[in-house]
Amino acid sequence: MLNADESLIESWLKHINNCQVVQKNWKPSKSWETISDKEIERLLKYLDKKFKVLSGKTYEQFFSQGEVDCLGVSLKLNEDLNLSFNKIFAVEIAFHENGLNYSGGLEANILKLKQKLIRNALSVYRYFGIKNKVEIIFATPKTMNTHTVKLREVIEQIFVEFSLLGFEYNFKLFTDEDFNDKIFQKVINKIENISDESEFFIRSLKLANIFVEKVIEKSVKVNIPMEYSKITEIGVGARIIEIFEKLEAEQRLSAEEISNLCSKDYSNSIFKINFPLLVKYKDGSEAFVNNYRRYYTQTFKLGGNEYFLCSQLYDRNRTYLEEWFQKVTKK
């Protein structure tokens, strides 16, 4: 059965992450040598105490009932012309048209996320025997906003527990704008340079592109107010920097509002983002969350202190940003 979502990830691993080896629906062979079963069982028992992932299954059932949707291996050639691992990617892709929804709602989504990520991570360790240079990814195009926050929290918890066990694995969730920007659009932007006719997703896109101009010609034109259209001509990132440069120059933000913007809950309620809009500058490490940069390099002096500005705003956050800006500048 051909799956467009798995084929998209296949193309993403191959052409964006430079994986020389990519396999969909990866499942190990029982004939392969592995890390000690006792060691894997010990790790799974520890993680089950933290995350309750076994759900009544035995150790063997937990591993036998799953497969990695897409496994990618990136290799590098050193000066001696010897190949070595650069990175391994284990990607789980879930496409539910109305948003991620395993039967049972949020709790079911969280359980599936935990099971898939932990199974994939332990499978990579079991059969490849490495504790670093591994990306464990859960990708889904659409998730309810309230669910996304919880799913990211779970992934951070999994990352912490694996770190305590001596693993240097990265655990990532790509959903909504992250999925669009970091997976979908990156593959689309490469389409003209990809000639592999075996990739189902790429072939489908090229077929659609034959007619896309005709579709655009027939689309309905919408009259956008001039003032707002000028704002939307620039990206959200450029716009928020423009806003804070103005606020910095005019020092329009109160101490109370600056403090509020350093709150994750407040920032989520106003801008619908999963990080505080501002973090106070200390040594530069504040711009990173779990080793990933989440804040712009530029700092802003507000109320006598330097702050980093969150870079995780997308088109869906633009309206909230503009409404907030109008409110604080009217004071």
N, C-alpha and C positions, 0 to 999 in steps of 0.2 A: 504494500500500500504506500502510495506517495503522499508525504506530508509536507505542505509548503513551509510550515513553521520549522521543522527539523532541517529542511533543505536550506532555509535562510541561515540557520545557525551554522550549517556545514560551510556555506559560502563565507560567512563572517569569520569563522576559524581559519579557513584556508587563505583568504585574500586580505583580511584586515589584521589578523593575529599571526600570519605567516606560519601556520601549522603545515608541515610537509606531510603529516599523516593525520587523516581525519576519518573517523568511522561513526556512522549513525547506529543507534541501538546496540551499543557496545556491551557485550556480555563475556565474561572470562570463561576460559575452558578449565574443566576440572583437572586436566593434565598439567597445568602450569604449576611451576614452583611458586611458593608464597612465603610471606612472613609467617612465623609460627602461629598456628591457629589459637594457641593459648594466649598469645600476646594480643591478637585481634579480639578474642573473646573478653579479655580483661578490659580493653579499651571500650568495647561496646557496653559491658556491664556498668562501667563508670559513667558513660554518657547516658545510658538508660536511666540511671538514678537521677540525673539532672534534667532529662528531657522527656522521659516516658515514651520512647519511640518503639519499643518492641510490641506493645499492645497484645500481649499474650502469645506472640510468635517465639519460636526457638531461635537460637543463634543462626543456624543454617537456613531456616525459613526466611529470616530477615534479609539475608544476602541473596538467596535463590529467587525471591519474588521480584527483584528489581533489576533494571539495566540502566546504563547511562544513555540518555537520548543522543548526545553527541560527545565524543571524546576526541580531543585534538592534541597532538604532540608537536611542539616546536623544537627543532634541532638546530644546533649551531656548529659550524666548522671552525676548529681552532687553527693556529698557525702550523701545526704538525699534520694538518688534514685529517684529524680525527673528529668524529661526530660525538657530540654529547648533548644531554638534555638542556634545553633552554627553559622550557616551561611546559607543563601539562595543564590542559583545560578539561574539566568535566562539567558539561552544561545540561541542565534540565530545562526543557522548554514546555510551557503550559499555555495553550491558547483556548480561552473561553470567550466567546464573542461578546457576552454581556459583562465581562470582568471575571477575574479568577474566582471560581466557585465550585470547590469540591463539595459533594453532598454533606451538609452539616454546617455550612456557613463559616464564620471566622475561625472557630476552634478547629474545624476540619482542615481549613487552609493552613493553619499554623502547624498542625500535626503532620500533614503531607510535606510541608516545607522542611520540617525538622528531619523527618524520615529520609527524604530524598537527599538532602545535603549531607547528613551524617553517613548514610549508606555509600554515597559516591566518594566522600572523602576517605572513608576506611577502605573502600575497594581500591582506590588509587594506591594507598599505602600498602595494602595487602599484596598487590600484584606488581607494583613498581618499586616498592621499598624506599621511597624518598619522603622526607619530611619538610621539604621546602620547594619553592618554585612551582607551586600548584595553585590554580584558580578553580574554586568550586562555585559554580554560578547557577542561580535560579532566574530564569527569564520568562516574563509573561507580559504581553503587550498592554494589558489593562487590568487595573486593580482599583477597588473602591478606596477613596482617600483615607477613610478611617481604618481600613485594613492595612494600608501601606505602612503606616507608622508602626503598627504592631509587628508586622513582618520584618521590618528593618531592626526592631528591637531584638527579635528572636535571633536574627542573623548575627548581631553584635554579641549576643550571649554565647552562641556557638563558637564564634571566633575566639572569644576569651577562654572558653573551656579547652579548645584545641591548643591554644597558646600555652596554657598551663600544663598540658600534656607533652609539650616540647615540639609542637608542630608550628611551622611558619607558613601556613596555608592562608590564602585570601578567600574570604567568603563574600559573595556579592549578590545583590538583587538588582536586576534591570527590569523596570516596569514603567509604564506611562511615558513621560518625556525622556527619561533615561533610556528606555528601550528604543524609542524613536531616534534619539540623537546619537546614541553610542553603538547601536546595532543596525537598525533598519536604514537610516540615512547614509551611514558609512558604506553599506553594501551597494545601495543605489548609486552613490557617487562613483563607484568603481565599475559599474556595469559595462561601460564602453570598452574597458580594458580586459574584460573577461570573455574568453572565447570557448570555454569548456561547455560543450552542449549537454554534458551529462548532469549538470546541476539544474534540477527542476525549477527552483525558485528563479534563477537567472533567466532560464528560457521563458518562463511565464511573464517576467517583467519585460523582456524584449518583445514578446508578442503584444503586450498591452501598450508598449511605447509606439507601436506602429499607428495606433489610433488615438493616442493621448492628445495630440494637437487638435484633432477634430472635436474631441470631448470638451477641451478648453474653449474652443471657438463658440460652442453652443451654451456655455455656462452663463448663468444670469449675472448681470452686472449690478453691484450694490453701491449706492451712493453713500460714501463715508464722509462724515463731517471733516472739514479741512483741518481744524485744530488737532483732532485726534489722529488723522491720517499722517500728519507730519511726525507725531510721536512714534507711530508704529513703523515708520520708515527705518528706524534703527532697531537693532536687536534689544532684547530685554536686558542683557548684560551691559551694553553700552548705556541704556536708559537709566538703570539703577545707579551706575557710576556717575552719570550726569546729575542725577537727583542729589546724591550725597556730596558731590563737589559743591553744589549750590547751597546745601544745608550747612556744609563746613564753612563756606565763605561768609554766610549770613548768620551762622550760629543760631539757627532757629529752633533747635531741639532742646527741650527742657531736660533737666537732670533726671526727672521721673521717666520721661519718654525714652531717654538713652538707656536707663536701667531696664525698662520694659523690653526694649529691643534685644537685650542680652539674655532674655528668657526664652527658652525653647517653646514653652506652652503659649506665651503671648505671640511669638512670631508665627506659630502654627495657626492660632486663631485669627490673626490679621492677614497674613500672606499665604497661608496654607502650605508652608514649607516645613521640613522635618529637622531644621537646625535653627539655633538662635540667629537672627539677622546680623547681629554684631557680637564680636568677642573682643575683649580688651587685649591689646598687644602687650606681651611680656618678653618673650624671646623668639617669637616666630613660629614655635611649634603649635600654637593655638590655631593656626590656619589648617591643620590636618586633623582628621578624625579617622582613627584606625588606619593610619598611614596613607590616607587619601586626602588630597587637598580639596577642601570644601569652601575656601575663602580666597578672595582675590589677593594678589601680592600687594596691591596698593592699600595703604592705610589712610584713615581719615581722623583728623583731630577734632573731637567733639567734646565740649565741656571740659577741656583741659587734659583729656586723655586720648591716646591713640587706639583706634579700633580697626580690626579687620572686618570686611563686609562679605556676607555670604554670597557665594557664586551659584547657588543651587536654585535659582529662579528661572522659570521658563515661560513660554507664551501663556500658559494657563494661569500664571500668577500675575500677569501684567495688569489686569483690571484692579486687583486688590492693591497692588503697588500704587497705581495712579490715584485710587480713592484715598488711600492713606496719605499720600503726598499732598493732595488738595486739602485734606483735613488739617494737617500740621502746619501748612503754610497760611491758613486762614486765621490762625491764632494770633 
